[in-house]
Amino acid sequence: YGVIGALILPAVLVVLLPNVPLIAMMILAQVINGMMLPVILLAILYLINKEKLMGQYVNSRFYNIICYSAVTVLIFVTLTMVGFTLLEIV
């Protein structure tokens, strides 16, 4: 429970600050999450393709094509989202 409390405490402190636009903070948090997602997926794909780690469960070429295509689309969507969010702020 200590780890959960330590993760919640900074969010509580930000929410309690006066004159902080909470909606903008929520949007910023979602933008950061969206930007982290392709990086995390690429790391997962790297690990999935290591035969030493996965053994017989390593991804096949077909699944790699599907996965990397999905990540490519996700990167495009993320860049579009960040662009529109920055245009909205400015």
matplotlib code that plots the C-alpha trace (Angstrom):
import matplotlib.pyplot as plt

x = [0.0, 3.0, 3.8, 0.2, 0.1, 3.4, 2.0, -1.2, 0.4, 1.9, -1.5, -3.3, -0.7, -1.2, -5.0, -4.9, -2.8, -4.9, -5.5, -4.3, -6.5, -7.4, -8.9, -5.7, -3.7, -5.9, -5.5, -1.7, -1.6, -3.4, -1.1, 1.9, 0.3, -0.4, 3.2, 4.6, 2.4, 4.4, 7.7, 6.4, 4.9, 8.2, 10.0, 7.4, 7.8, 11.6, 11.2, 8.6, 11.0, 14.0, 14.1, 16.4, 13.7, 10.5, 11.7, 9.0, 6.6, 8.5, 6.5, 6.2, 6.8, 3.1, 2.4, 5.4, 4.0, 0.7, 2.3, 4.7, 1.9, -0.3, 2.6, 3.3, -0.4, -0.3, 2.8, 1.0, -2.1, 0.0, 1.9, -1.5, -2.9, 0.1, -0.1, -3.8, -3.3, -0.5, -2.5, -5.4, -3.2, -1.6]
y = [0.0, 2.3, 2.3, 3.1, 5.9, 7.3, 7.3, 9.0, 11.7, 13.8, 13.8, 14.9, 17.7, 19.0, 18.9, 20.9, 23.7, 26.8, 28.3, 25.1, 24.3, 20.7, 20.0, 21.1, 18.9, 15.9, 16.5, 16.8, 13.5, 11.8, 13.3, 12.0, 8.6, 8.6, 9.5, 6.8, 4.0, 3.5, 3.5, 0.8, -1.2, -1.2, -2.4, -5.2, -6.2, -6.3, -8.6, -10.8, -11.3, -12.5, -16.3, -16.7, -15.1, -16.4, -19.8, -21.4, -18.6, -16.0, -14.0, -15.2, -13.0, -12.7, -11.4, -9.1, -7.5, -7.0, -5.7, -3.3, -2.0, -1.3, 0.5, 2.6, 3.6, 4.3, 6.5, 8.5, 8.9, 10.0, 12.6, 13.9, 14.0, 15.9, 18.3, 19.1, 19.4, 21.9, 23.9, 23.9, 25.3, 28.0]
z = [0.0, 0.5, -3.2, -4.2, -1.6, -2.9, -6.5, -5.4, -3.3, -6.1, -7.9, -4.7, -4.2, -7.8, -7.4, -4.2, -5.7, -6.1, -9.6, -11.4, -14.5, -13.7, -17.1, -18.8, -16.4, -17.2, -21.0, -20.5, -18.6, -21.4, -24.0, -22.1, -21.8, -25.5, -26.3, -24.1, -25.6, -28.9, -27.0, -24.6, -27.4, -29.3, -26.2, -25.8, -29.5, -29.1, -26.1, -27.9, -30.8, -28.7, -29.1, -26.1, -23.9, -25.5, -26.8, -29.0, -28.3, -30.4, -32.8, -36.4, -39.4, -40.0, -36.5, -36.7, -39.8, -38.1, -34.9, -36.5, -38.8, -35.8, -34.0, -37.1, -37.3, -33.5, -33.9, -36.7, -34.5, -31.5, -33.6, -34.9, -31.4, -30.0, -33.0, -32.5, -28.7, -29.2, -31.7, -29.2, -26.4, -28.6]

ax = plt.figure().add_subplot(projection="3d")
ax.plot(x, y, z, "-o")
ax.set_aspect("equal")
plt.show()
